[in-house]
């Protein structure tokens, strides 16, 4: 019989808390978004994620695969090609994370404006102290 486990992200050793540590990473979310629409080979994925190194991409893909968010399939033809696809768990997460993407794209102008206002006040305060 499976026992239901209650997780509390406010507890330091909670596994759900480590999930936030992993997925607060920009590359993890971007990889999930890219794979949500269709599976991709490593180089296709790398080309679609401007700025990611092959080493970092490989590391992130291994984490996502281990956690069950993506699957990895090896195609052996003349050249061995590895294809990555999102799993049902990954697709469910992608839908939840999509709200963050939409929010960020719709509200960044407000965040930038708040940053500029804050910086202007800080600059005024620093110049009045001198």
PyMOL CGO cylinders between C-alpha atoms (Angstrom):
from pymol import cmd
from pymol.cgo import CYLINDER

trace = [
    CYLINDER, 0.00, 0.00, 0.00, 1.37, 3.43, -0.97, 0.3, 1, 1, 1, 1, 1, 1,
    CYLINDER, 1.37, 3.43, -0.97, 1.55, 5.93, 1.83, 0.3, 1, 1, 1, 1, 1, 1,
    CYLINDER, 1.55, 5.93, 1.83, 0.71, 9.52, 0.92, 0.3, 1, 1, 1, 1, 1, 1,
    CYLINDER, 0.71, 9.52, 0.92, 3.62, 11.80, 1.72, 0.3, 1, 1, 1, 1, 1, 1,
    CYLINDER, 3.62, 11.80, 1.72, 2.99, 15.41, 2.59, 0.3, 1, 1, 1, 1, 1, 1,
    CYLINDER, 2.99, 15.41, 2.59, 5.70, 17.77, 1.39, 0.3, 1, 1, 1, 1, 1, 1,
    CYLINDER, 5.70, 17.77, 1.39, 6.36, 21.20, 2.87, 0.3, 1, 1, 1, 1, 1, 1,
    CYLINDER, 6.36, 21.20, 2.87, 8.61, 23.47, 0.81, 0.3, 1, 1, 1, 1, 1, 1,
    CYLINDER, 8.61, 23.47, 0.81, 9.33, 25.59, 3.86, 0.3, 1, 1, 1, 1, 1, 1,
    CYLINDER, 9.33, 25.59, 3.86, 11.20, 22.68, 5.47, 0.3, 1, 1, 1, 1, 1, 1,
    CYLINDER, 11.20, 22.68, 5.47, 14.94, 22.82, 4.55, 0.3, 1, 1, 1, 1, 1, 1,
    CYLINDER, 14.94, 22.82, 4.55, 15.25, 19.11, 3.65, 0.3, 1, 1, 1, 1, 1, 1,
    CYLINDER, 15.25, 19.11, 3.65, 12.01, 18.78, 1.72, 0.3, 1, 1, 1, 1, 1, 1,
    CYLINDER, 12.01, 18.78, 1.72, 12.50, 17.22, -1.75, 0.3, 1, 1, 1, 1, 1, 1,
    CYLINDER, 12.50, 17.22, -1.75, 9.91, 19.62, -3.15, 0.3, 1, 1, 1, 1, 1, 1,
    CYLINDER, 9.91, 19.62, -3.15, 12.16, 22.47, -2.06, 0.3, 1, 1, 1, 1, 1, 1,
    CYLINDER, 12.16, 22.47, -2.06, 15.06, 21.08, -4.07, 0.3, 1, 1, 1, 1, 1, 1,
    CYLINDER, 15.06, 21.08, -4.07, 12.69, 21.02, -7.05, 0.3, 1, 1, 1, 1, 1, 1,
    CYLINDER, 12.69, 21.02, -7.05, 12.49, 24.83, -6.81, 0.3, 1, 1, 1, 1, 1, 1,
    CYLINDER, 12.49, 24.83, -6.81, 16.27, 25.04, -6.66, 0.3, 1, 1, 1, 1, 1, 1,
    CYLINDER, 16.27, 25.04, -6.66, 16.53, 23.10, -9.91, 0.3, 1, 1, 1, 1, 1, 1,
    CYLINDER, 16.53, 23.10, -9.91, 13.69, 24.69, -11.81, 0.3, 1, 1, 1, 1, 1, 1,
    CYLINDER, 13.69, 24.69, -11.81, 14.42, 28.27, -10.85, 0.3, 1, 1, 1, 1, 1, 1,
    CYLINDER, 14.42, 28.27, -10.85, 17.19, 27.92, -13.42, 0.3, 1, 1, 1, 1, 1, 1,
    CYLINDER, 17.19, 27.92, -13.42, 16.46, 29.73, -16.70, 0.3, 1, 1, 1, 1, 1, 1,
    CYLINDER, 16.46, 29.73, -16.70, 17.80, 26.92, -18.88, 0.3, 1, 1, 1, 1, 1, 1,
    CYLINDER, 17.80, 26.92, -18.88, 15.54, 24.27, -17.34, 0.3, 1, 1, 1, 1, 1, 1,
    CYLINDER, 15.54, 24.27, -17.34, 12.42, 26.25, -18.13, 0.3, 1, 1, 1, 1, 1, 1,
    CYLINDER, 12.42, 26.25, -18.13, 13.58, 27.17, -21.61, 0.3, 1, 1, 1, 1, 1, 1,
    CYLINDER, 13.58, 27.17, -21.61, 14.41, 23.54, -22.42, 0.3, 1, 1, 1, 1, 1, 1,
    CYLINDER, 14.41, 23.54, -22.42, 10.99, 22.45, -21.18, 0.3, 1, 1, 1, 1, 1, 1,
    CYLINDER, 10.99, 22.45, -21.18, 9.31, 25.15, -23.32, 0.3, 1, 1, 1, 1, 1, 1,
    CYLINDER, 9.31, 25.15, -23.32, 11.26, 24.10, -26.42, 0.3, 1, 1, 1, 1, 1, 1,
    CYLINDER, 11.26, 24.10, -26.42, 10.44, 20.42, -26.00, 0.3, 1, 1, 1, 1, 1, 1,
    CYLINDER, 10.44, 20.42, -26.00, 6.79, 21.05, -25.15, 0.3, 1, 1, 1, 1, 1, 1,
    CYLINDER, 6.79, 21.05, -25.15, 5.86, 21.65, -28.79, 0.3, 1, 1, 1, 1, 1, 1,
    CYLINDER, 5.86, 21.65, -28.79, 7.91, 18.82, -30.35, 0.3, 1, 1, 1, 1, 1, 1,
    CYLINDER, 7.91, 18.82, -30.35, 10.80, 16.46, -29.73, 0.3, 1, 1, 1, 1, 1, 1,
    CYLINDER, 10.80, 16.46, -29.73, 14.24, 17.63, -30.79, 0.3, 1, 1, 1, 1, 1, 1,
    CYLINDER, 14.24, 17.63, -30.79, 17.71, 16.28, -31.38, 0.3, 1, 1, 1, 1, 1, 1,
    CYLINDER, 17.71, 16.28, -31.38, 20.52, 17.69, -29.25, 0.3, 1, 1, 1, 1, 1, 1,
    CYLINDER, 20.52, 17.69, -29.25, 21.84, 20.09, -31.92, 0.3, 1, 1, 1, 1, 1, 1,
    CYLINDER, 21.84, 20.09, -31.92, 18.34, 21.31, -32.80, 0.3, 1, 1, 1, 1, 1, 1,
    CYLINDER, 18.34, 21.31, -32.80, 17.76, 22.05, -29.15, 0.3, 1, 1, 1, 1, 1, 1,
    CYLINDER, 17.76, 22.05, -29.15, 21.10, 23.80, -28.78, 0.3, 1, 1, 1, 1, 1, 1,
    CYLINDER, 21.10, 23.80, -28.78, 20.43, 26.01, -31.83, 0.3, 1, 1, 1, 1, 1, 1,
    CYLINDER, 20.43, 26.01, -31.83, 17.01, 26.96, -30.45, 0.3, 1, 1, 1, 1, 1, 1,
    CYLINDER, 17.01, 26.96, -30.45, 18.51, 28.06, -27.09, 0.3, 1, 1, 1, 1, 1, 1,
    CYLINDER, 18.51, 28.06, -27.09, 20.78, 30.96, -27.89, 0.3, 1, 1, 1, 1, 1, 1,
    CYLINDER, 20.78, 30.96, -27.89, 23.67, 31.22, -25.43, 0.3, 1, 1, 1, 1, 1, 1,
    CYLINDER, 23.67, 31.22, -25.43, 23.64, 27.75, -23.88, 0.3, 1, 1, 1, 1, 1, 1,
    CYLINDER, 23.64, 27.75, -23.88, 26.86, 25.75, -24.05, 0.3, 1, 1, 1, 1, 1, 1,
    CYLINDER, 26.86, 25.75, -24.05, 26.81, 22.08, -25.06, 0.3, 1, 1, 1, 1, 1, 1,
    CYLINDER, 26.81, 22.08, -25.06, 28.10, 21.13, -21.60, 0.3, 1, 1, 1, 1, 1, 1,
    CYLINDER, 28.10, 21.13, -21.60, 25.34, 23.00, -19.76, 0.3, 1, 1, 1, 1, 1, 1,
    CYLINDER, 25.34, 23.00, -19.76, 22.68, 21.68, -22.14, 0.3, 1, 1, 1, 1, 1, 1,
    CYLINDER, 22.68, 21.68, -22.14, 23.89, 18.12, -21.59, 0.3, 1, 1, 1, 1, 1, 1,
    CYLINDER, 23.89, 18.12, -21.59, 23.86, 18.58, -17.80, 0.3, 1, 1, 1, 1, 1, 1,
    CYLINDER, 23.86, 18.58, -17.80, 20.36, 20.05, -17.79, 0.3, 1, 1, 1, 1, 1, 1,
    CYLINDER, 20.36, 20.05, -17.79, 19.00, 17.33, -20.08, 0.3, 1, 1, 1, 1, 1, 1,
    CYLINDER, 19.00, 17.33, -20.08, 20.36, 14.63, -17.76, 0.3, 1, 1, 1, 1, 1, 1,
    CYLINDER, 20.36, 14.63, -17.76, 18.65, 16.26, -14.77, 0.3, 1, 1, 1, 1, 1, 1,
    CYLINDER, 18.65, 16.26, -14.77, 15.35, 16.55, -16.65, 0.3, 1, 1, 1, 1, 1, 1,
    CYLINDER, 15.35, 16.55, -16.65, 15.58, 12.93, -17.78, 0.3, 1, 1, 1, 1, 1, 1,
    CYLINDER, 15.58, 12.93, -17.78, 16.40, 11.68, -14.27, 0.3, 1, 1, 1, 1, 1, 1,
    CYLINDER, 16.40, 11.68, -14.27, 13.45, 13.59, -12.81, 0.3, 1, 1, 1, 1, 1, 1,
    CYLINDER, 13.45, 13.59, -12.81, 11.06, 12.16, -15.41, 0.3, 1, 1, 1, 1, 1, 1,
    CYLINDER, 11.06, 12.16, -15.41, 10.34, 15.36, -17.32, 0.3, 1, 1, 1, 1, 1, 1,
    CYLINDER, 10.34, 15.36, -17.32, 11.87, 14.26, -20.62, 0.3, 1, 1, 1, 1, 1, 1,
    CYLINDER, 11.87, 14.26, -20.62, 12.72, 11.01, -22.36, 0.3, 1, 1, 1, 1, 1, 1,
    CYLINDER, 12.72, 11.01, -22.36, 15.82, 10.25, -24.37, 0.3, 1, 1, 1, 1, 1, 1,
    CYLINDER, 15.82, 10.25, -24.37, 15.73, 7.99, -27.43, 0.3, 1, 1, 1, 1, 1, 1,
    CYLINDER, 15.73, 7.99, -27.43, 18.80, 6.84, -29.33, 0.3, 1, 1, 1, 1, 1, 1,
    CYLINDER, 18.80, 6.84, -29.33, 18.34, 6.36, -33.08, 0.3, 1, 1, 1, 1, 1, 1,
    CYLINDER, 18.34, 6.36, -33.08, 21.07, 4.24, -34.61, 0.3, 1, 1, 1, 1, 1, 1,
    CYLINDER, 21.07, 4.24, -34.61, 21.43, 4.81, -38.33, 0.3, 1, 1, 1, 1, 1, 1,
    CYLINDER, 21.43, 4.81, -38.33, 24.69, 5.67, -40.06, 0.3, 1, 1, 1, 1, 1, 1,
    CYLINDER, 24.69, 5.67, -40.06, 25.05, 8.38, -37.46, 0.3, 1, 1, 1, 1, 1, 1,
    CYLINDER, 25.05, 8.38, -37.46, 23.79, 7.88, -33.92, 0.3, 1, 1, 1, 1, 1, 1,
    CYLINDER, 23.79, 7.88, -33.92, 21.25, 10.57, -33.09, 0.3, 1, 1, 1, 1, 1, 1,
    CYLINDER, 21.25, 10.57, -33.09, 19.69, 11.22, -29.74, 0.3, 1, 1, 1, 1, 1, 1,
    CYLINDER, 19.69, 11.22, -29.74, 16.19, 12.63, -29.58, 0.3, 1, 1, 1, 1, 1, 1,
    CYLINDER, 16.19, 12.63, -29.58, 14.67, 14.30, -26.53, 0.3, 1, 1, 1, 1, 1, 1,
    CYLINDER, 14.67, 14.30, -26.53, 10.93, 14.45, -25.94, 0.3, 1, 1, 1, 1, 1, 1,
    CYLINDER, 10.93, 14.45, -25.94, 8.75, 15.73, -23.16, 0.3, 1, 1, 1, 1, 1, 1,
    CYLINDER, 8.75, 15.73, -23.16, 6.97, 13.16, -20.99, 0.3, 1, 1, 1, 1, 1, 1,
    CYLINDER, 6.97, 13.16, -20.99, 3.44, 13.43, -19.59, 0.3, 1, 1, 1, 1, 1, 1,
    CYLINDER, 3.44, 13.43, -19.59, 4.90, 14.70, -16.32, 0.3, 1, 1, 1, 1, 1, 1,
    CYLINDER, 4.90, 14.70, -16.32, 7.01, 17.25, -18.22, 0.3, 1, 1, 1, 1, 1, 1,
    CYLINDER, 7.01, 17.25, -18.22, 4.01, 18.38, -20.27, 0.3, 1, 1, 1, 1, 1, 1,
    CYLINDER, 4.01, 18.38, -20.27, 1.98, 18.88, -17.11, 0.3, 1, 1, 1, 1, 1, 1,
    CYLINDER, 1.98, 18.88, -17.11, 4.81, 20.95, -15.62, 0.3, 1, 1, 1, 1, 1, 1,
    CYLINDER, 4.81, 20.95, -15.62, 5.18, 22.91, -18.87, 0.3, 1, 1, 1, 1, 1, 1,
    CYLINDER, 5.18, 22.91, -18.87, 1.54, 23.93, -18.72, 0.3, 1, 1, 1, 1, 1, 1,
    CYLINDER, 1.54, 23.93, -18.72, 1.93, 25.14, -15.14, 0.3, 1, 1, 1, 1, 1, 1,
    CYLINDER, 1.93, 25.14, -15.14, 5.19, 26.96, -15.96, 0.3, 1, 1, 1, 1, 1, 1,
    CYLINDER, 5.19, 26.96, -15.96, 3.64, 28.55, -19.05, 0.3, 1, 1, 1, 1, 1, 1,
    CYLINDER, 3.64, 28.55, -19.05, 1.80, 30.97, -16.79, 0.3, 1, 1, 1, 1, 1, 1,
    CYLINDER, 1.80, 30.97, -16.79, 5.18, 32.33, -15.60, 0.3, 1, 1, 1, 1, 1, 1,
    CYLINDER, 5.18, 32.33, -15.60, 6.32, 32.79, -19.19, 0.3, 1, 1, 1, 1, 1, 1,
    CYLINDER, 6.32, 32.79, -19.19, 3.13, 34.63, -20.13, 0.3, 1, 1, 1, 1, 1, 1,
    CYLINDER, 3.13, 34.63, -20.13, 3.25, 36.76, -16.99, 0.3, 1, 1, 1, 1, 1, 1,
    CYLINDER, 3.25, 36.76, -16.99, 6.89, 37.71, -17.63, 0.3, 1, 1, 1, 1, 1, 1,
    CYLINDER, 6.89, 37.71, -17.63, 6.27, 38.64, -21.26, 0.3, 1, 1, 1, 1, 1, 1,
    CYLINDER, 6.27, 38.64, -21.26, 3.19, 40.70, -20.36, 0.3, 1, 1, 1, 1, 1, 1,
    CYLINDER, 3.19, 40.70, -20.36, 4.65, 42.46, -17.32, 0.3, 1, 1, 1, 1, 1, 1,
    CYLINDER, 4.65, 42.46, -17.32, 8.35, 43.04, -17.96, 0.3, 1, 1, 1, 1, 1, 1,
    CYLINDER, 8.35, 43.04, -17.96, 7.71, 46.65, -18.93, 0.3, 1, 1, 1, 1, 1, 1,
    CYLINDER, 7.71, 46.65, -18.93, 6.30, 47.23, -15.41, 0.3, 1, 1, 1, 1, 1, 1,
    CYLINDER, 6.30, 47.23, -15.41, 9.28, 45.52, -13.79, 0.3, 1, 1, 1, 1, 1, 1,
    CYLINDER, 9.28, 45.52, -13.79, 11.73, 47.56, -15.88, 0.3, 1, 1, 1, 1, 1, 1,
    CYLINDER, 11.73, 47.56, -15.88, 9.89, 50.78, -15.01, 0.3, 1, 1, 1, 1, 1, 1,
    CYLINDER, 9.89, 50.78, -15.01, 9.98, 49.90, -11.28, 0.3, 1, 1, 1, 1, 1, 1,
    CYLINDER, 9.98, 49.90, -11.28, 13.72, 49.18, -11.53, 0.3, 1, 1, 1, 1, 1, 1,
    CYLINDER, 13.72, 49.18, -11.53, 14.35, 52.51, -13.27, 0.3, 1, 1, 1, 1, 1, 1,
    CYLINDER, 14.35, 52.51, -13.27, 12.35, 54.40, -10.64, 0.3, 1, 1, 1, 1, 1, 1,
    CYLINDER, 12.35, 54.40, -10.64, 14.18, 52.61, -7.83, 0.3, 1, 1, 1, 1, 1, 1,
    CYLINDER, 14.18, 52.61, -7.83, 17.58, 53.31, -9.41, 0.3, 1, 1, 1, 1, 1, 1,
    CYLINDER, 17.58, 53.31, -9.41, 16.69, 56.99, -9.91, 0.3, 1, 1, 1, 1, 1, 1,
    CYLINDER, 16.69, 56.99, -9.91, 15.72, 57.37, -6.24, 0.3, 1, 1, 1, 1, 1, 1,
    CYLINDER, 15.72, 57.37, -6.24, 18.86, 55.54, -5.13, 0.3, 1, 1, 1, 1, 1, 1,
    CYLINDER, 18.86, 55.54, -5.13, 20.98, 57.78, -7.33, 0.3, 1, 1, 1, 1, 1, 1,
    CYLINDER, 20.98, 57.78, -7.33, 19.32, 60.93, -5.92, 0.3, 1, 1, 1, 1, 1, 1,
    CYLINDER, 19.32, 60.93, -5.92, 19.82, 59.69, -2.35, 0.3, 1, 1, 1, 1, 1, 1,
    CYLINDER, 19.82, 59.69, -2.35, 23.48, 58.91, -2.97, 0.3, 1, 1, 1, 1, 1, 1,
    CYLINDER, 23.48, 58.91, -2.97, 24.19, 62.29, -4.58, 0.3, 1, 1, 1, 1, 1, 1,
    CYLINDER, 24.19, 62.29, -4.58, 22.47, 64.18, -1.73, 0.3, 1, 1, 1, 1, 1, 1,
    CYLINDER, 22.47, 64.18, -1.73, 24.65, 62.36, 0.84, 0.3, 1, 1, 1, 1, 1, 1,
    CYLINDER, 24.65, 62.36, 0.84, 27.89, 63.44, -0.88, 0.3, 1, 1, 1, 1, 1, 1,
]
cmd.load_cgo(trace, "trace")
